[in-house]
């Protein structure tokens, strides 16, 4: 009897111990999340955001940096077009940058304090803490919360948030509408707390320069023309009677200077960098090599005895704009028509604004709602300042201004959009804006 009593006592002790070390309940997790938020100093997250609000899902690579108290850097990249936009908040305000197009736009607002973002840790945790009707579950190595969506639009109702059990790092977010359809999804691939950033991480000019990703075109000088007098760089050498040549060049007696890496023969005209010619030959494109009577050989191909050396093929041009920026930053873009319009709404008219130096166009809608969409292409390095509320459009940050008549303004791929209406609801404005993504100009 005594032995049975001891066995029962041991079993009960083990059961109580296991219960104490078991899964946490919702209140325990919420308490620890509250403590974590009070000590949050910095973090960096990388992942993919998918928008399901249009006809086709839109995916964006997202990189988030946060530094206490109010420094944010969100980089959104469209992988199809390899164009990135950066939403930046620092002491000077809130900026939307498109570095490859040299476009920057500044807002005066308290974003993101006045609106949540699906990729911001603060938004997710505050949603959990604020919803007293939250649903809690465990899935493998994750705690899962289902809470009310807090994105200032009636179309987004609920969201599910997956957090890692060990450190509460976010793993996945799904935001759904009233019919439980997933509208926005965020998948985190990496997330690290207490990340150290240098002081330029949140500087506007530093981000414009470092993120421009512009490949400068080779500079074609007039040094090879007769009579050109170019200074000799440090370390250059010349021969008797030669004019100055660029660093590393070599010429023969009586020859005129040639560009870096050029080679010429007696009587030849200058050829472009890396070209090779024979007596009487015409210049060959950069990187080509020829034989007597042969057609040009592509860069990197082999040559036979007597052929000139083959140079490395230069980088291709990225566009006709300054410093190789894409052509979409130049000239008119047509009329970009949204693929979405609310029920009972149709286009009343569309026209190009006469004598506009930024290629502005107008599209007017009427019906159930009346609104106007203006599109324009601002000049390079334009910084606009708008006062209003930041609105998350998914692919970028928009700014909502006005009271009775509201205007939603945003930049995307070098084009500035302004949607103005006195009766179009905000969630409909967002849908119209999102439907412009990947629409071509006509």
VMD Tcl script that draws the C-alpha trace (Angstrom):
set ca {
  {0.00 0.00 0.00}
  {2.82 2.35 0.90}
  {4.52 1.55 -2.43}
  {1.34 2.42 -4.37}
  {1.06 5.72 -2.53}
  {4.65 6.61 -3.48}
  {4.03 5.72 -7.13}
  {0.92 7.90 -7.25}
  {2.79 10.78 -5.66}
  {5.60 10.53 -8.23}
  {3.12 10.37 -11.12}
  {1.28 13.46 -9.87}
  {4.54 15.37 -9.41}
  {5.70 14.54 -12.92}
  {2.29 15.55 -14.32}
  {2.40 18.90 -12.55}
  {5.98 19.48 -13.73}
  {5.08 18.73 -17.34}
  {2.06 21.01 -17.09}
  {4.25 23.82 -15.85}
  {6.68 23.31 -18.73}
  {3.99 22.88 -21.35}
  {2.60 25.26 -23.96}
  {1.97 28.85 -22.92}
  {-1.56 30.14 -23.06}
  {-2.62 33.33 -24.84}
  {-2.37 35.56 -21.76}
  {1.22 34.46 -21.05}
  {2.30 35.09 -24.65}
  {0.55 38.46 -24.75}
  {2.28 39.52 -21.55}
  {5.69 38.62 -22.96}
  {4.91 40.41 -26.22}
  {4.05 43.55 -24.27}
  {7.38 43.33 -22.45}
  {9.24 42.80 -25.72}
  {7.67 45.88 -27.28}
  {8.70 48.02 -24.30}
  {12.35 47.04 -24.91}
  {12.33 47.13 -28.73}
  {15.37 49.05 -30.02}
  {15.88 47.96 -33.62}
  {15.22 45.22 -36.12}
  {15.70 44.23 -39.75}
  {13.36 42.02 -41.78}
  {13.42 40.62 -45.32}
  {10.55 38.90 -47.06}
  {7.98 38.83 -49.84}
  {4.66 40.64 -49.85}
  {1.85 39.52 -52.18}
  {-1.18 41.64 -53.03}
  {-4.25 39.72 -54.22}
  {-6.54 42.71 -54.75}
  {-6.10 42.94 -58.53}
  {-6.70 40.61 -61.43}
  {-3.20 39.13 -61.03}
  {-1.26 38.74 -57.75}
  {1.48 41.34 -57.35}
  {4.65 40.37 -55.51}
  {7.20 42.68 -53.96}
  {10.44 41.99 -52.20}
  {10.41 43.89 -48.91}
  {13.37 44.94 -46.74}
  {12.56 46.70 -43.47}
  {14.90 48.54 -41.10}
  {13.83 50.16 -37.86}
  {15.79 52.12 -35.29}
  {14.28 53.49 -32.07}
  {12.54 55.84 -31.72}
  {11.13 56.78 -35.15}
  {13.58 55.85 -37.92}
  {12.24 53.60 -40.67}
  {13.53 52.40 -44.02}
  {11.30 50.18 -46.18}
  {12.58 49.07 -49.56}
  {9.96 47.70 -51.98}
  {11.24 46.04 -55.16}
  {9.16 44.96 -58.12}
  {11.08 41.86 -59.31}
  {9.49 41.94 -62.78}
  {10.79 45.41 -63.57}
  {13.70 45.52 -61.10}
  {12.54 48.96 -59.93}
  {12.70 49.77 -56.25}
  {11.08 52.40 -54.11}
  {12.20 53.35 -50.63}
  {9.92 54.71 -47.92}
  {12.10 56.55 -45.44}
  {11.34 58.29 -42.18}
  {13.91 60.37 -40.34}
  {14.06 63.69 -38.51}
  {13.38 65.60 -41.75}
  {10.08 63.89 -42.55}
  {8.75 60.97 -44.57}
  {10.22 60.38 -48.03}
  {9.28 58.17 -50.97}
  {12.41 57.66 -53.09}
  {12.88 56.15 -56.53}
  {16.68 56.22 -56.75}
  {17.04 54.78 -60.28}
  {14.89 57.63 -61.63}
  {16.37 60.27 -59.31}
  {12.92 61.02 -57.93}
  {12.18 61.91 -54.32}
  {8.94 62.99 -52.70}
  {8.63 64.28 -49.15}
  {5.57 64.09 -46.90}
  {4.93 65.79 -43.61}
  {3.07 63.20 -41.56}
  {3.31 60.98 -38.52}
  {3.44 57.82 -40.62}
  {3.47 55.00 -39.66}
  {2.01 55.95 -36.26}
  {-1.37 56.78 -37.77}
  {-1.62 53.64 -39.89}
  {-0.39 50.08 -39.66}
  {1.81 48.29 -42.17}
  {1.78 44.54 -42.64}
  {5.59 44.40 -42.77}
  {6.20 46.40 -39.55}
  {6.68 44.48 -36.32}
  {5.05 47.22 -34.24}
  {1.86 47.02 -36.31}
  {1.56 43.27 -35.84}
  {2.20 43.24 -32.10}
  {-0.02 46.25 -31.39}
  {-2.84 44.49 -33.27}
  {-2.46 41.49 -30.96}
  {-2.27 43.57 -27.79}
  {-5.25 45.76 -28.68}
  {-7.74 43.02 -29.63}
  {-9.39 41.56 -26.53}
  {-11.32 39.11 -28.74}
  {-8.13 37.67 -30.21}
  {-8.02 33.99 -31.17}
  {-4.94 31.98 -30.17}
  {-3.56 28.66 -31.40}
  {-0.29 26.78 -31.84}
  {0.98 25.30 -35.10}
  {4.27 23.42 -34.89}
  {6.92 25.94 -33.85}
  {4.59 28.92 -34.18}
  {2.07 30.80 -32.09}
  {-0.82 31.92 -34.29}
  {-3.04 34.92 -33.49}
  {-6.18 35.87 -35.37}
  {-7.05 39.48 -34.66}
  {-8.83 42.45 -36.17}
  {-7.03 44.13 -39.07}
  {-5.94 47.70 -38.39}
  {-5.21 49.17 -41.81}
  {-7.72 52.05 -42.07}
  {-9.77 50.40 -44.80}
  {-13.09 48.65 -44.49}
  {-12.14 45.97 -47.02}
  {-9.52 44.44 -44.69}
  {-11.24 42.80 -41.73}
  {-9.10 40.08 -40.13}
  {-5.48 39.03 -40.02}
  {-3.59 35.93 -38.93}
  {-0.11 36.40 -37.53}
  {2.42 33.59 -37.11}
  {5.17 34.19 -34.53}
  {8.13 31.98 -33.72}
  {7.67 30.34 -30.32}
  {11.23 30.87 -29.16}
  {11.80 34.58 -29.83}
  {8.50 35.93 -31.20}
  {9.97 36.78 -34.57}
  {7.27 37.19 -37.26}
  {7.07 34.38 -39.80}
  {3.91 35.04 -41.81}
  {0.92 37.39 -42.00}
  {-2.36 36.94 -43.89}
  {-4.89 39.79 -44.11}
  {-8.40 38.82 -45.23}
  {-11.58 40.59 -46.32}
  {-15.14 40.13 -45.09}
  {-15.48 36.94 -47.13}
  {-12.29 35.44 -45.62}
  {-10.34 35.85 -48.86}
  {-6.64 36.59 -48.47}
  {-6.00 40.11 -49.80}
  {-2.48 40.75 -48.49}
  {0.14 38.19 -47.51}
  {3.58 38.76 -46.02}
  {6.15 35.96 -45.78}
  {9.26 36.75 -43.73}
  {12.46 34.99 -44.83}
  {14.76 36.71 -42.33}
  {14.19 38.74 -39.20}
  {16.70 39.94 -36.60}
  {16.26 42.02 -33.47}
  {18.86 44.48 -32.10}
  {20.38 45.12 -35.51}
  {23.11 47.74 -35.69}
  {22.83 50.34 -38.48}
  {25.28 53.02 -39.58}
  {24.18 56.65 -39.49}
  {23.60 56.76 -43.26}
  {21.00 53.97 -43.22}
  {18.19 56.51 -42.71}
  {19.73 59.46 -44.58}
  {17.81 60.56 -47.68}
  {20.76 61.62 -49.83}
  {22.78 58.53 -48.90}
  {19.89 56.27 -49.90}
  {19.40 58.08 -53.21}
  {23.07 57.58 -54.05}
  {23.69 54.08 -52.69}
  {20.46 52.59 -54.06}
  {20.54 54.23 -57.49}
  {22.11 51.12 -59.08}
  {23.05 53.18 -62.12}
  {25.77 51.77 -64.37}
  {27.58 54.77 -65.87}
  {28.15 54.66 -69.60}
  {31.73 54.88 -70.91}
  {32.71 58.48 -71.56}
  {33.61 59.06 -75.22}
  {36.08 61.91 -75.47}
  {37.38 63.84 -78.44}
  {40.97 63.10 -77.52}
  {41.59 61.16 -80.72}
  {40.69 64.09 -82.98}
  {43.48 65.97 -84.69}
  {44.85 68.76 -82.61}
  {43.30 67.56 -79.34}
  {45.42 68.52 -76.36}
  {44.47 66.41 -73.36}
  {46.46 66.62 -70.12}
  {48.57 63.66 -69.22}
  {47.43 61.85 -66.11}
  {49.87 60.77 -63.42}
  {51.91 57.80 -64.56}
  {51.33 58.36 -68.30}
  {54.08 57.97 -70.81}
  {54.59 59.28 -74.35}
  {57.03 58.73 -77.19}
  {59.01 61.26 -79.18}
  {56.64 63.62 -80.98}
  {53.54 62.08 -79.51}
  {50.79 64.12 -78.01}
  {49.66 63.29 -74.49}
  {47.84 60.01 -74.09}
  {45.66 58.66 -71.31}
  {47.09 56.47 -68.56}
  {48.28 53.14 -69.90}
  {48.13 54.17 -73.59}
  {50.86 53.55 -76.07}
  {51.43 55.14 -79.49}
  {53.94 54.95 -82.29}
  {56.02 57.76 -83.75}
  {53.79 60.34 -85.38}
  {50.54 58.77 -84.31}
  {47.77 60.71 -82.69}
  {46.48 59.73 -79.27}
  {44.00 56.92 -79.00}
  {41.54 56.00 -76.28}
  {42.49 53.64 -73.47}
  {43.15 50.16 -74.78}
  {43.16 51.22 -78.48}
  {45.59 49.94 -81.04}
  {46.30 51.43 -84.45}
  {48.66 50.95 -87.36}
  {50.46 53.47 -89.53}
  {47.88 55.62 -91.25}
  {44.92 54.18 -89.40}
  {42.25 56.44 -88.01}
  {41.50 56.26 -84.32}
  {39.27 53.44 -83.27}
  {37.02 53.01 -80.23}
  {38.36 51.52 -77.01}
  {39.30 47.88 -77.44}
  {39.08 47.91 -81.27}
  {41.58 46.30 -83.54}
  {42.11 47.04 -87.23}
  {44.40 46.06 -90.07}
  {45.86 48.15 -92.87}
  {42.99 49.79 -94.71}
  {40.37 48.29 -92.52}
  {37.49 50.36 -91.22}
  {37.08 50.60 -87.48}
  {35.74 47.46 -85.84}
  {33.22 47.57 -83.01}
  {34.56 47.33 -79.47}
  {35.79 43.87 -78.64}
  {35.77 42.64 -82.27}
  {38.66 41.08 -84.10}
  {39.00 40.63 -87.86}
  {41.09 38.87 -90.45}
  {41.70 39.95 -94.01}
  {38.25 40.00 -95.58}
  {36.61 38.45 -92.56}
  {33.45 39.80 -91.03}
  {33.64 41.13 -87.49}
  {34.13 38.54 -84.79}
  {31.90 38.81 -81.70}
  {33.45 39.76 -78.39}
  {35.27 36.88 -76.76}
  {35.72 34.85 -79.99}
  {39.05 33.41 -80.96}
  {41.40 34.83 -83.58}
  {44.16 33.41 -85.77}
  {47.77 34.41 -86.35}
  {48.00 37.99 -87.47}
  {44.71 38.99 -85.94}
  {44.50 41.86 -83.55}
  {43.87 41.21 -79.89}
  {40.25 40.84 -78.78}
  {39.10 43.19 -76.03}
  {36.46 42.61 -73.40}
  {32.98 43.59 -74.58}
  {31.84 46.81 -72.89}
  {28.68 46.97 -70.84}
  {25.47 47.63 -72.73}
  {23.67 50.89 -72.36}
  {20.78 50.93 -69.97}
  {18.94 53.76 -71.65}
  {19.19 57.09 -73.34}
  {18.65 59.16 -70.23}
  {21.38 60.87 -68.21}
  {23.93 58.53 -66.71}
  {22.22 55.51 -68.22}
  {18.90 55.84 -66.40}
  {15.96 53.98 -67.98}
  {14.07 55.56 -70.85}
  {10.84 55.54 -68.83}
  {12.16 58.60 -67.03}
  {12.07 60.61 -70.26}
  {9.23 62.06 -72.30}
  {5.51 61.34 -72.47}
  {4.11 58.04 -71.20}
  {0.65 58.03 -72.77}
  {-2.47 57.59 -70.65}
  {-2.31 54.88 -67.96}
  {-5.84 53.62 -67.34}
  {-6.75 51.76 -64.11}
  {-7.98 48.21 -64.61}
  {-10.50 48.70 -61.77}
  {-13.46 51.03 -61.40}
  {-16.29 50.77 -58.83}
  {-19.64 49.39 -59.99}
  {-21.67 51.98 -61.87}
  {-18.62 54.12 -62.74}
  {-17.31 54.77 -66.25}
  {-14.77 57.04 -67.94}
  {-16.31 60.37 -68.91}
  {-13.26 61.72 -70.74}
  {-9.49 61.42 -70.96}
  {-7.17 64.04 -72.36}
  {-3.63 65.37 -72.38}
  {-3.14 68.67 -70.59}
  {-2.11 71.29 -73.20}
  {1.33 72.92 -72.92}
  {2.28 70.74 -69.94}
  {6.01 70.49 -69.32}
  {5.57 67.30 -67.26}
  {3.39 65.44 -69.82}
  {0.29 65.61 -67.59}
  {-2.90 63.76 -68.53}
  {-6.40 63.75 -66.99}
  {-8.99 60.97 -66.74}
  {-12.45 61.92 -65.46}
  {-14.94 59.35 -64.13}
  {-18.65 59.70 -63.42}
  {-21.52 57.53 -62.25}
  {-21.98 56.08 -58.77}
  {-18.91 58.12 -57.78}
  {-17.27 61.09 -59.45}
  {-13.51 61.41 -59.42}
  {-10.53 62.62 -61.44}
  {-7.16 60.94 -61.94}
  {-4.21 63.15 -62.93}
  {-0.96 61.58 -64.10}
  {2.31 63.41 -64.73}
  {6.02 62.81 -65.02}
  {7.90 65.31 -62.82}
  {11.31 66.55 -63.80}
  {14.45 64.95 -62.37}
  {15.36 65.49 -58.74}
  {12.01 67.05 -57.84}
  {11.11 67.09 -54.17}
  {7.47 67.78 -53.39}
  {6.14 68.46 -49.91}
  {2.60 67.36 -49.04}
  {0.82 67.56 -45.70}
  {-1.57 64.73 -44.95}
  {-1.98 61.15 -43.81}
  {0.15 58.28 -45.07}
  {-1.88 55.56 -46.81}
  {-0.41 52.11 -47.41}
  {-1.01 51.16 -51.04}
  {1.00 47.97 -50.72}
  {3.49 48.78 -53.48}
  {4.30 52.24 -52.07}
  {3.11 54.91 -49.64}
  {0.42 57.36 -50.71}
  {-0.61 60.59 -49.04}
  {-4.25 61.52 -48.36}
  {-5.10 65.21 -48.06}
  {-8.25 67.31 -47.86}
  {-11.53 67.10 -45.94}
  {-14.65 67.45 -48.05}
  {-12.70 66.88 -51.26}
  {-9.92 64.35 -50.76}
  {-6.83 63.76 -52.87}
  {-4.66 60.65 -52.79}
  {-1.16 61.28 -54.17}
  {1.62 58.78 -54.84}
  {4.66 58.13 -57.03}
  {5.33 54.94 -58.96}
  {8.02 54.25 -61.58}
  {8.63 57.93 -62.18}
  {4.96 58.85 -62.65}
  {3.11 61.01 -60.14}
  {-0.58 60.17 -59.61}
  {-3.27 62.29 -57.93}
  {-6.75 60.83 -57.41}
  {-9.27 63.47 -56.36}
  {-12.92 63.03 -55.31}
  {-15.54 64.32 -52.90}
  {-17.44 61.03 -52.63}
  {-15.12 58.12 -53.51}
  {-14.47 56.09 -50.30}
  {-10.89 55.59 -49.20}
  {-10.91 51.82 -49.71}
  {-12.11 52.40 -53.30}
  {-9.29 54.91 -53.81}
  {-6.80 52.27 -52.74}
  {-8.28 49.72 -55.15}
  {-8.07 52.17 -58.06}
  {-4.45 52.97 -57.17}
  {-3.45 49.32 -56.93}
  {-5.06 48.54 -60.29}
  {-2.67 50.96 -62.02}
  {0.34 48.78 -61.25}
  {1.74 47.09 -64.40}
  {-0.77 48.92 -66.62}
  {0.86 50.23 -69.82}
  {0.45 53.74 -71.15}
  {-1.76 54.01 -74.25}
}
mol new
graphics top color blue
foreach p $ca { graphics top sphere $p radius 0.5 }
foreach p [lrange $ca 0 end-1] q [lrange $ca 1 end] { graphics top cylinder $p $q radius 0.2 }
display resetview
